[in-house]
Amino acid sequence: MKPYLQATKIINYDHPSIQLLAKRLAQGKESDEAIAKACFMFVRDEIRHSGDHKDPVMTIKASEVLKERTGWCYAKSHLLAALLRANGIPTGLAYQRLSCSEYEEEVYCLHGLNWVYLKAYGWYRVDARGNKEGVDAQFTPPLEKLAFAPQENEYDIKGNFSDPLPEVLEALYCNNSYEKMVGNFPDIGEKR
């Protein structure tokens, strides 16, 4: 479990703002499930999805996402991982390969979400991307209620990653605006 509890350059839960929020969200909660739900709800509902709001600022590190209150799904998953790890809850990163037709026709891209280890259920996937019309992600263990169910030519990426995929980091670092990101979403091409 050690890799899923570590602070990293991207999942930087050692940052004072992350520590403070993680402690506040856990206050008065007895179980890992209650803490995880509070963190999930905060990231899902209080952090804007950059694509939905066409936010001009790009965020990557968890502390940046919290400061700017915006991020693409990948960045939001970094913040959720940081908040949960700061509370001693093992958390990894998960990905799906989905159609990005809401942004650009006939384009596929990676979508970022999280694995969370809950004592009562084991590893459980959650998606704090942010709800909108047609998207209703929930925290309902042991049942998954993700933002998207893979359709034709879409699939879940196998693996529970302790750090972001290189393709995701490259896209976030190289595309510093909404317009640039929409034309250059991260993708892995072939099925992993």
Disulfide bonds with the S-S distance in Angstrom:
Cys100-Cys109 1.72
